[in-house]
C-alpha cells in the first residue's frame, strides 16, 4: 500500500483494492498498532480507531490536504501511483 505522507509517527497510505475500485474515496492512517480508515468527502472516520491526539492530527492534516487526497484518489483509480503529500509540521 503506497505511503503518501508521514508525520509525528503517523503513516498515511492510499491504495486501490485488487479486483475492483473502492466506491468511497478514503485513506488509511497507521499509528503504532492502531489503524483508522478515513473518508475524504466528507473527512470522517469510517472504520478503526487511533488515539485521540493522533486522530485530531490526522483530521487536521486531511482538511488541509483534501484536494491533494482527492487528486491522489483519482490517480490511483486510473492505475497510476499516488504522489506524496506534505506532512504536518
C-alpha positions, 0 to 999 in steps of 0.5 A: 500500500503506497505511503503518501505522507508521514508525520509525528509517527503517523503513516498515511497510505492510499491504495486501490483494492485488487479486483475492483475500485473502492466506491468511497474515496478514503485513506488509511492512517497507521499509528503504532498498532492502531489503524483508522480508515478515513473518508475524504468527502466528507473527512470522517472516520469510517472504520478503526480507531487511533488515539485521540491526539493522533486522530485530531492530527490526522483530521487536521492534516486531511482538511488541509490536504483534501484536494491533494487526497482527492487528486491522489484518489483519482490517480490511483483509480486510473492505475497510476501511483499516488504522489506524496503529500506534505506532512504536518509540521 
